[in-house]
Amino acid sequence: MKDLLRLLGLYRRHVGWIALSMLVSLVATLANVGLMAVSGWFITAMAAAGLAGVTMNYFTPAAVIRGLAILRTGGRYVDRVVGHEATLRLLADTRAHLFARMVPLAPAALDDLRSGDLLARLKADIDRLELTFLRLLSPLAVALLTLAAVGLVLFLHDGLLSACVLAVLIGFGLLAPALAAAAAAGPSRALTARSADLRRLVIDDLSGLMPLILTGAFAGHRDRLVGVMSSLVQTERQLARRAAFGQALGRLSGDLALIVALAVGVPLVAAGRMAGPDLAMAALLSLSAAEVFMGLPAAFLGVASTLASARRLFAILDRQPPVTEPANPRPQPEGRDLRLDGVTLRYPGGLRPALGDISLDIPFGSRVALVGESGAGKSSIAALLVRLRDPNAGEIRLGGVALTDLALADVRRTVGMVPQKPHLFTLTLEENLRLGRPSATADELAAAIEAASLADFVARLPQGLATPVGVAGTTLSGGEARRVAIARLLLLDPDILILDEPGEGLDPETEATVLDRVLDRMAGRTVILITHARAALHRMDRVVELDSGQIIENRPPSDASRRV
């Protein structure tokens, strides 16, 4: 119940659309029920009048029937339009809210989640929330209000008739499917988990399809995928059978309500306490009222899976970002010197600190290389400098001001980093480059491309900068993607540039050319190079070697380059 109430809290902004959707749905449903009831009364009344040889006013009921028929048809159309509009607004708002919440969490607070899992939460889990409103809350509210209207009409004729019909409708049409769904809560939750597992496996296996085929591991991954799919199908079959049983109970409730209405109403007609046409109206009213239960069994079965999806979303929404904006950020300092003073960083679950009591001065305009084996702490320093994480102890200052006192946008505008695995979006080459600075002129774009040694590559492309890079840049090689990321960051023109393994995927000659051009472009500004290779170390002012989170060497390149 707590999760459901929290989920409903996300819908506050669209309460107007929700109310309108429920109102239109209620009007259409009452029009359908009323059409059946008035038609039954009218036909019976006309027959009785003919047998008695009396006349009656048939214009008014005929007009009412036509009006209800038009209202039912038009109401159902408007109900679909308004209901789906309300639902799509809810889903879009929820998806935007979750994405906005994920942005400050990435990448540090989402390290434990695979990309396929995140995609499943953004897409499938949010789509499943459609059940909450369009298929559960709105139909349930309309069903209860319709039952109240039907019960009131029958009560005006006889209290016992109203009570008996309502008892049958509520018992077989509402309570029985709800209890059946409660018994199936386990499979419903399993459906959410297995659906998420299937999406994660499909995305992971497709993204790594070539290595799986080359290493001969494809068959094992395929069998695992087939196993998860089979389990998912079995669960869906089980839920489909229970949904069919619930719908059967809903239809049975209408037939039983009709029988009960006749059983209670016929003695009333015989005793002269109810007119014959009124009995026909009551019987058809009881029968048609069962329509409101038709979609509820499937909705009840989906409640557990919907709440499971909601909990997966709340698990993201409840995460605390690894870094936060200061309440009163200080203005950017004039200086650009970097100072790490006693910095310690420990990753959650780590057996030892990734960085232990690190102190390092990086004057503005200097060129510093961070070298060492994998896991030595090089990328951890880079993550701290761009505030992807904050240190557990110690302090980092920019121009004498603590990074934690500066606005995140100011820090990341001043300190730019090309990560080891840069992400490219499914856009054209130019659009990916302009993400760095959309307002860049053609000359500035060309200069950044030249500085990243991409000019010859772009010239060979038939579509030039208009060439699509494919899904996540899959049409580009690793070296090409890395140079695109370098050019994108150079467009941003940061004062401090961090390059994390920029030569990976490049031959030594190209790597040296790229680094030389980038260093020339960044003349007079700070460059921090994270590398395993010797290329361009001769152009560094200092080479800092790390091991197990500690600085073990901090020397000019002439002393340290031979140790790399």
VOPATOR-303502 format. One line per field, with one value per residue (C-alpha): x, y negated, z negated; residue in one letter. Coordinates in Angstrom, 3 decimals, always signed. Layout:
c1: (X_...)
c2: (Y_...)
c3: (Z_...)
code: (a_...)
This chain:
c1: (+0.000_+2.879_+4.381_+0.991_+0.442_+3.921_+3.260_+0.054_+2.040_+3.882_+0.541_-0.307_+0.665_-1.924_-4.890_-7.026_-6.515_-7.110_-10.403_-11.553_-10.683_-12.629_-15.629_-15.792_-15.406_-18.178_-20.552_-19.918_-20.432_-23.641_-24.917_-24.366_-26.026_-28.880_-29.373_-29.898_-32.229_-34.371_-34.556_-35.805_-38.373_-39.539_-40.004_-41.855_-44.013_-44.965_-45.913_-47.977_-49.725_-50.558_-52.000_-54.056_-55.204_-54.056_-51.870_-48.621_-46.113_-43.305_-41.583_-39.897_-38.384_-37.386_-35.553_-33.886_-32.721_-31.282_-29.582_-28.040_-26.839_-25.133_-23.699_-22.348_-20.663_-19.248_-18.352_-16.333_-14.361_-13.680_-12.870_-10.132_-8.689_-8.736_-7.698_-4.679_-3.735_-3.763_-1.784_+0.836_+1.301_+1.782_+4.318_+6.231_+6.399_+7.528_+10.185_+11.520_+11.517_+13.471_+15.972_+16.532_+17.143_+19.594_+21.747_+23.361_+23.748_+25.827_+28.266_+29.408_+26.073_+24.991_+28.132_+26.323_+23.666_+24.104_+23.027_+20.339_+18.888_+18.797_+17.097_+14.514_+13.692_+13.373_+11.260_+9.550_+9.066_+7.620_+5.407_+4.033_+2.819_+0.131_-1.742_-1.922_-4.212_-5.599_-6.342_-6.800_-7.576_-9.860_-11.827_-12.093_-13.390_-15.855_-17.008_-17.716_-19.579_-21.590_-22.519_-23.633_-25.854_-27.316_-27.903_-29.700_-32.014_-32.908_-33.362_-36.026_-38.022_-37.131_-34.419_-34.057_-33.722_-30.961_-29.066_-29.193_-28.079_-25.241_-24.083_-23.816_-22.063_-19.574_-18.906_-18.370_-17.324_-15.056_-14.004_-13.436_-11.060_-9.271_-8.695_-7.531_-5.074_-3.788_-3.049_-1.082_+1.041_+4.173_+4.051_+3.189_+6.315_+8.328_+7.082_+8.667_+11.990_+12.200_+11.218_+14.006_+16.479_+15.488_+15.966_+19.302_+20.556_+19.390_+21.088_+24.308_+24.497_+23.779_+26.359_+28.964_+27.784_+31.013_+33.293_+30.841_+30.943_+34.724_+35.347_+32.781_+30.690_+27.650_+25.896_+25.997_+24.651_+21.941_+20.849_+20.697_+18.584_+16.229_+15.894_+14.913_+12.471_+10.868_+10.472_+8.899_+6.439_+5.438_+4.751_+2.722_+0.662_-0.054_-1.196_-3.237_-5.143_-5.949_-6.985_-9.339_-10.795_-11.360_-13.072_-15.286_-16.296_-17.066_-19.351_-20.906_-21.669_-23.919_-25.811_-26.223_-27.331_-29.984_-31.220_-31.303_-33.149_-35.792_-36.009_-36.611_-38.594_-41.126_-42.847_-42.925_-44.701_-47.103_-47.875_-48.469_-45.515_-43.600_-44.717_-43.737_-41.722_-39.856_-38.864_-37.454_-35.556_-34.152_-33.101_-31.291_-29.796_-28.313_-27.002_-25.377_-23.789_-21.390_-19.626_-17.677_-15.817_-14.491_-11.071_-10.537_-9.301_-6.285_-5.678_-5.788_-3.289_-1.010_-0.976_+1.859_+4.053_+3.273_+4.262_+7.422_+8.259_+7.470_+9.876_+12.590_+12.007_+11.955_+15.268_+16.758_+14.868_+16.002_+19.700_+21.756_+24.008_+27.726_+28.244_+25.837_+25.558_+26.658_+23.800_+25.604_+28.222_+31.201_+32.121_+34.767_+38.259_+40.600_+43.375_+43.385_+46.013_+44.957_+45.900_+45.131_+45.706_+45.590_+42.956_+41.581_+38.946_+37.298_+34.791_+31.752_+32.652_+36.343_+38.832_+41.309_+41.202_+41.523_+43.561_+45.280_+46.326_+47.321_+48.875_+49.730_+50.203_+49.316_+50.107_+48.072_+49.683_+51.618_+51.547_+51.371_+51.345_+49.789_+51.220_+51.014_+49.466_+45.724_+44.041_+46.834_+44.419_+44.958_+41.324_+40.205_+42.161_+40.544_+37.068_+37.752_+39.029_+35.812_+33.704_+32.219_+33.032_+34.091_+36.956_+36.207_+38.933_+41.146_+40.350_+40.817_+41.151_+40.935_+42.545_+42.554_+38.804_+37.529_+35.883_+32.944_+32.234_+31.934_+28.902_+29.180_+28.648_+31.546_+33.850_+33.029_+33.289_+36.797_+37.972_+37.150_+37.847_+37.931_+37.143_+38.704_+35.451_+33.734_+30.064_+28.786_+25.099_+23.115_+23.411_+25.517_+29.217_+28.634_+25.835_+28.085_+30.840_+28.544_+27.387_+30.509_+29.350_+26.264_+26.977_+30.437_+31.097_+32.182_+35.750_+35.866_+34.500_+37.102_+39.889_+38.806_+38.641_+42.139_+43.487_+42.094_+43.624_+40.182_+40.361_+41.576_+39.038_+36.145_+37.329_+37.131_+33.520_+30.999_+28.627_+31.341_+30.152_+26.586_+27.600_+25.605_+27.867_+25.454_+24.116_+26.529_+29.112_+29.362_+30.332_+33.522_+36.631_+37.771_+40.473_+38.096_+35.504_+38.175_+39.317_+35.705_+35.435_+38.683_+37.424_+34.112_+35.876_+38.244_+35.177_+34.264_+37.705_+38.385_+41.210_+42.199_+42.096_+42.270_+42.985_+42.393_+44.307_+43.778_+46.039_+44.162_+43.100_+45.600_+48.880_+51.945_+52.427_+48.808_+48.845_+51.916_+50.367_+47.110_+48.860_+51.210_+48.315_+46.240_+49.177_+49.774_+46.090_+46.219_+49.405_+49.428_+46.729_+46.839_+46.924_+46.741_+47.606_+46.695_+48.619_+50.497_+52.529_+55.629_+54.249_+54.471_+55.927_+58.896_+56.502_+55.300_+56.561_+56.068_+55.447_+53.603_+53.669_+51.086_+50.860_+48.034_+46.599_+49.898_+52.279_+55.612_+57.347_+56.940_+59.776_+60.554_+60.082_+63.809_+63.942_+60.665_+60.008_+62.231_+60.234_+56.946)
c2: (+0.000_-2.356_-1.784_-2.345_-5.616_-6.777_-5.871_-7.881_-10.806_-10.951_-11.672_-14.851_-17.107_-15.498_-15.288_-17.319_-14.864_-11.961_-13.399_-14.181_-10.679_-9.074_-11.356_-10.574_-6.845_-6.961_-8.776_-6.263_-3.303_-4.682_-5.432_-1.788_-0.417_-2.904_-2.025_+1.642_+0.872_-1.722_+0.452_+3.413_+1.262_-0.331_+2.961_+4.557_+1.474_+1.345_+5.040_+4.588_+1.558_+3.528_+6.428_+4.049_+2.095_-1.230_-3.928_-5.263_-8.039_-6.280_-9.463_-10.307_-6.855_-6.494_-9.820_-8.786_-5.528_-7.357_-9.863_-7.130_-5.257_-8.374_-9.177_-5.636_-5.576_-9.080_-8.620_-5.494_-7.256_-10.277_-7.922_-6.240_-9.563_-11.255_-8.116_-7.470_-11.147_-11.147_-7.902_-9.026_-12.279_-10.312_-7.954_-10.751_-12.778_-9.749_-8.825_-12.397_-12.526_-9.266_-10.294_-13.657_-11.799_-9.396_-12.147_-13.290_-9.658_-8.698_-7.182_-6.672_-5.797_-3.504_-1.374_+1.692_+1.647_+2.903_+0.695_+3.247_+3.062_-0.741_-0.648_+1.825_-0.536_-3.533_-1.698_+1.501_+0.716_-2.730_-1.352_+1.184_-1.703_-2.178_+0.515_-1.718_-4.284_-3.276_+0.350_+0.315_-2.937_-4.421_-1.186_-0.403_-3.876_-3.737_-0.260_-1.347_-4.479_-2.466_+0.077_-2.758_-4.157_-0.711_+0.010_-3.337_-2.723_+0.772_-0.502_-2.911_+0.169_+2.552_+2.652_+6.443_+6.497_+3.900_+5.685_+9.103_+7.868_+5.806_+8.748_+10.974_+8.330_+7.385_+10.958_+12.568_+9.565_+7.749_+9.731_+13.140_+11.827_+9.690_+12.728_+14.797_+12.053_+11.899_+15.624_+15.000_+12.170_+14.327_+15.129_+11.490_+10.282_+13.000_+11.688_+8.296_+9.786_+12.211_+9.544_+7.316_+10.217_+10.994_+7.411_+7.151_+10.393_+9.447_+6.049_+7.422_+10.340_+8.195_+5.600_+8.342_+10.626_+10.628_+11.533_+14.261_+15.798_+15.510_+17.109_+19.875_+18.712_+17.797_+21.177_+20.959_+17.433_+18.393_+21.336_+19.102_+16.607_+19.357_+20.616_+17.190_+16.767_+20.160_+19.297_+15.962_+17.636_+20.148_+17.327_+15.419_+18.538_+19.038_+15.437_+15.615_+18.632_+16.823_+13.715_+15.835_+17.369_+13.904_+12.720_+15.800_+14.874_+11.348_+12.632_+15.122_+12.265_+10.682_+13.919_+14.585_+10.996_+11.425_+14.657_+13.068_+10.009_+12.266_+14.482_+11.494_+9.412_+11.952_+12.310_+8.524_+8.328_+11.085_+9.164_+5.969_+4.195_+3.832_+3.293_+5.816_+3.314_+2.295_+5.935_+6.120_+2.903_+4.258_+7.562_+5.969_+3.313_+6.061_+7.958_+4.965_+3.702_+6.667_+5.064_+2.803_+5.838_+7.184_+5.527_+5.773_+9.401_+8.727_+5.436_+7.112_+9.719_+6.930_+5.084_+7.163_+6.830_+3.113_+2.558_+4.605_+2.259_-0.729_+0.555_+0.889_-2.750_-3.893_-2.093_-4.559_-7.583_-6.874_-6.730_-9.622_-11.279_-10.819_-14.588_-17.402_-21.047_-23.398_-25.376_-28.652_-28.049_-30.344_-32.213_-30.705_-31.671_-33.512_-30.976_-27.519_-25.793_-22.363_-21.084_-17.639_-17.702_-14.409_-12.952_-9.506_-7.724_-4.434_-2.753_-1.079_+2.505_+1.964_+3.910_+1.025_-2.642_-3.406_-6.452_-6.823_-10.227_-11.624_-15.107_-16.639_-20.125_-20.783_-24.426_-26.021_-25.599_-22.505_-19.133_-16.158_-12.475_-9.950_-6.497_-3.142_+0.298_+0.789_+0.149_-2.116_-5.030_-7.125_-7.194_-7.737_-11.003_-12.053_-11.258_-13.400_-16.341_-16.534_-15.769_-12.512_-11.537_-13.395_-12.194_-10.458_-12.509_-15.411_-18.257_-19.272_-22.981_-24.875_-28.300_-28.019_-27.265_-23.801_-22.012_-21.140_-24.869_-25.454_-24.805_-21.523_-23.295_-25.657_-22.775_-20.777_-23.819_-24.409_-20.792_-18.607_-14.895_-12.458_-9.137_-5.832_-4.641_-7.725_-7.477_-8.471_-8.996_-7.547_-10.769_-12.109_-12.792_-16.548_-16.286_-14.226_-16.810_-19.764_-18.277_-19.918_-23.362_-23.590_-27.249_-26.525_-28.028_-25.989_-27.266_-26.313_-22.873_-22.412_-23.501_-20.957_-18.221_-19.105_-19.140_-15.634_-14.379_-13.635_-15.800_-13.042_-10.583_-13.013_-13.809_-10.109_-9.775_-10.017_-12.084_-13.893_-15.287_-14.224_-10.557_-8.652_-6.974_-4.111_-2.905_-4.191_-4.834_-1.213_-2.224_-3.814_-2.047_-2.522_-4.963_-6.971_-7.171_-8.351_-11.099_-12.213_-12.522_-14.535_-16.919_-17.276_-18.273_-20.650_-22.499_-23.106_-24.709_-23.853_-25.395_-21.972_-18.901_-15.310_-12.584_-9.054_-6.617_-8.722_-6.484_-3.242_-1.778_-3.921_-2.950_-4.608_-7.086_-8.278_-8.392_-10.629_-12.900_-13.247_-14.019_-16.535_-18.403_-18.390_-19.661_-22.414_-23.343_-23.447_-25.545_-27.666_-25.542_-22.435_-18.957_-15.814_-12.666_-9.225_-6.607_-3.321_-4.328_-6.444_-8.588_-12.327_-11.812_-13.854_-16.826_-16.459_-18.664_-15.971_-12.236_-10.988_-7.238_-5.595_-2.157_-0.807_-4.281_-5.862_-8.216_-6.445_-8.754_-12.442_-13.422_-15.168_-12.905_-12.452_-10.543_-8.660_-7.872_-4.822_-3.402_-3.439)
c3: (+0.000_-0.787_+2.667_+4.320_+2.464_+3.386_+6.995_+6.982_+5.626_+8.963_+10.652_+8.763_+11.650_+13.929_+11.577_+14.016_+16.859_+14.488_+13.262_+16.818_+17.998_+15.147_+15.754_+19.471_+18.790_+16.182_+18.544_+21.344_+18.988_+17.490_+21.002_+21.986_+18.845_+19.177_+22.848_+21.998_+19.117_+20.926_+24.063_+22.018_+20.232_+23.507_+25.389_+22.477_+21.916_+25.607_+25.530_+22.370_+23.857_+27.007_+25.026_+22.915_+25.956_+24.562_+26.047_+24.615_+25.374_+27.223_+28.475_+25.189_+24.436_+28.087_+27.921_+24.661_+26.262_+29.269_+26.994_+24.845_+27.933_+29.277_+25.854_+25.470_+28.889_+28.642_+24.985_+25.650_+28.380_+26.177_+23.290_+25.345_+26.472_+23.054_+21.158_+23.359_+23.355_+19.552_+19.435_+21.955_+20.052_+16.836_+18.419_+20.150_+16.953_+14.931_+17.511_+17.613_+13.801_+13.548_+16.217_+14.550_+11.303_+12.968_+14.494_+11.218_+10.160_+13.186_+13.348_+9.768_+8.131_+10.984_+11.212_+9.886_+12.624_+16.179_+19.068_+20.008_+16.509_+16.598_+19.993_+18.672_+15.806_+18.108_+20.674_+19.559_+15.861_+16.574_+19.368_+16.892_+14.733_+17.377_+15.455_+12.416_+13.959_+17.348_+16.435_+12.667_+10.890_+13.523_+14.261_+10.547_+9.701_+12.612_+11.558_+7.979_+9.085_+11.629_+8.955_+6.702_+9.481_+10.282_+6.612_+6.168_+9.156_+7.902_+4.338_+5.564_+6.580_+3.758_+1.107_+1.105_+4.885_+4.737_+1.945_+3.619_+7.029_+5.553_+3.423_+6.493_+8.615_+5.914_+4.812_+8.222_+10.277_+7.820_+4.762_+6.386_+9.112_+6.503_+4.263_+7.247_+8.146_+4.569_+4.756_+7.962_+6.548_+6.608_+10.346_+11.086_+9.290_+11.003_+14.355_+13.679_+12.599_+15.523_+18.034_+16.718_+16.855_+20.438_+21.606_+19.832_+21.374_+24.875_+24.731_+23.243_+25.677_+28.738_+27.735_+27.289_+30.098_+32.101_+29.153_+28.116_+31.587_+31.884_+28.482_+28.969_+26.013_+28.098_+27.674_+23.879_+23.849_+26.340_+24.187_+21.124_+23.069_+24.255_+20.670_+19.353_+22.253_+21.549_+17.882_+18.825_+21.208_+18.526_+16.086_+18.667_+19.432_+15.760_+15.386_+18.616_+17.289_+14.069_+15.990_+18.120_+14.965_+13.522_+16.697_+16.605_+13.064_+14.260_+16.999_+14.595_+12.206_+14.855_+15.508_+11.784_+11.178_+13.899_+12.303_+8.839_+10.173_+11.719_+8.643_+6.370_+8.878_+10.164_+6.729_+6.516_+9.883_+8.834_+5.642_+7.598_+5.980_+9.244_+12.828_+15.487_+17.570_+14.421_+13.860_+17.402_+16.738_+13.448_+15.025_+17.957_+15.680_+13.490_+16.511_+18.225_+14.996_+15.110_+18.084_+15.750_+14.356_+17.666_+17.503_+13.759_+13.462_+15.709_+13.916_+10.504_+11.712_+12.886_+9.562_+8.067_+11.178_+11.394_+7.788_+8.385_+11.273_+9.076_+6.417_+9.083_+10.011_+6.396_+5.878_+8.375_+7.084_+3.521_+4.373_+3.185_+5.769_+5.102_+5.350_+4.541_+5.442_+2.642_+1.080_+1.744_+4.432_+4.492_+7.687_+9.887_+8.717_+11.024_+10.486_+12.037_+9.885_+8.631_+5.184_+3.757_+0.021_-1.898_+0.434_-0.362_+1.752_+0.903_+3.232_+1.637_+0.789_+1.520_-0.594_-0.559_+0.392_+4.106_+3.073_-0.262_-1.627_+1.780_+1.936_+5.289_+6.722_+10.371_+11.252_+14.023_+17.418_+16.414_+18.119_+15.813_+16.727_+14.340_+14.929_+13.223_+13.514_+13.843_+10.504_+9.301_+8.842_+11.979_+13.125_+9.533_+9.420_+12.708_+11.363_+8.291_+10.360_+12.404_+9.308_+10.440_+6.869_+3.740_+1.542_-1.735_-3.377_-2.417_-0.042_+3.577_+4.333_+7.599_+7.446_+3.665_+3.464_+2.493_+5.417_+3.167_+2.739_+6.491_+8.693_+10.586_+13.910_+13.172_+12.239_+15.347_+17.571_+16.229_+15.947_+18.952_+19.244_+22.147_+20.420_+21.269_+22.841_+24.290_+25.185_+28.609_+29.247_+32.142_+34.120_+36.958_+36.517_+36.441_+33.891_+31.615_+31.929_+31.279_+27.994_+26.602_+27.708_+29.954_+30.761_+32.214_+35.642_+38.649_+38.275_+34.589_+35.427_+38.160_+35.797_+33.165_+35.807_+36.981_+33.424_+32.848_+36.152_+37.561_+40.674_+43.013_+41.603_+42.116_+45.648_+46.569_+45.442_+48.337_+46.173_+44.260_+40.950_+41.797_+41.491_+38.814_+36.261_+35.564_+32.242_+29.584_+32.308_+33.460_+37.024_+35.702_+34.477_+30.892_+31.927_+34.108_+31.339_+28.897_+31.293_+31.759_+27.974_+27.877_+30.575_+28.749_+25.549_+27.342_+28.618_+24.983_+24.625_+20.947_+18.955_+17.617_+19.887_+18.621_+21.175_+19.898_+22.147_+25.321_+27.390_+26.787_+30.129_+32.062_+33.625_+32.000_+34.859_+34.803_+31.005_+31.016_+33.671_+31.741_+28.463_+30.065_+31.674_+28.499_+26.449_+28.999_+28.847_+25.032_+24.862_+21.712_+20.078_+17.905_+19.441_+17.308_+19.267_+17.941_+19.876_+19.926_+22.998_+23.437_+26.300_+25.573_+22.077_+23.236_+23.486_+19.898_+17.072_+14.448_+14.488_+11.399_+10.886_+8.703_+7.177_+4.983_+4.487_+3.460_+5.246_+5.498_+8.011_+8.862_+11.162_+14.448_+17.504_+18.019_+14.727_+14.913_+18.564_+18.560_+15.638_+17.539)
code: (m_k_d_l_l_r_l_l_g_l_y_r_r_h_v_g_w_i_a_l_s_m_l_v_s_l_v_a_t_l_a_n_v_g_l_m_a_v_s_g_w_f_i_t_a_m_a_a_a_g_l_a_g_v_t_m_n_y_f_t_p_a_a_v_i_r_g_l_a_i_l_r_t_g_g_r_y_v_d_r_v_v_g_h_e_a_t_l_r_l_l_a_d_t_r_a_h_l_f_a_r_m_v_p_l_a_p_a_a_l_d_d_l_r_s_g_d_l_l_a_r_l_k_a_d_i_d_r_l_e_l_t_f_l_r_l_l_s_p_l_a_v_a_l_l_t_l_a_a_v_g_l_v_l_f_l_h_d_g_l_l_s_a_c_v_l_a_v_l_i_g_f_g_l_l_a_p_a_l_a_a_a_a_a_a_g_p_s_r_a_l_t_a_r_s_a_d_l_r_r_l_v_i_d_d_l_s_g_l_m_p_l_i_l_t_g_a_f_a_g_h_r_d_r_l_v_g_v_m_s_s_l_v_q_t_e_r_q_l_a_r_r_a_a_f_g_q_a_l_g_r_l_s_g_d_l_a_l_i_v_a_l_a_v_g_v_p_l_v_a_a_g_r_m_a_g_p_d_l_a_m_a_a_l_l_s_l_s_a_a_e_v_f_m_g_l_p_a_a_f_l_g_v_a_s_t_l_a_s_a_r_r_l_f_a_i_l_d_r_q_p_p_v_t_e_p_a_n_p_r_p_q_p_e_g_r_d_l_r_l_d_g_v_t_l_r_y_p_g_g_l_r_p_a_l_g_d_i_s_l_d_i_p_f_g_s_r_v_a_l_v_g_e_s_g_a_g_k_s_s_i_a_a_l_l_v_r_l_r_d_p_n_a_g_e_i_r_l_g_g_v_a_l_t_d_l_a_l_a_d_v_r_r_t_v_g_m_v_p_q_k_p_h_l_f_t_l_t_l_e_e_n_l_r_l_g_r_p_s_a_t_a_d_e_l_a_a_a_i_e_a_a_s_l_a_d_f_v_a_r_l_p_q_g_l_a_t_p_v_g_v_a_g_t_t_l_s_g_g_e_a_r_r_v_a_i_a_r_l_l_l_l_d_p_d_i_l_i_l_d_e_p_g_e_g_l_d_p_e_t_e_a_t_v_l_d_r_v_l_d_r_m_a_g_r_t_v_i_l_i_t_h_a_r_a_a_l_h_r_m_d_r_v_v_e_l_d_s_g_q_i_i_e_n_r_p_p_s_d_a_s_r_r_v)
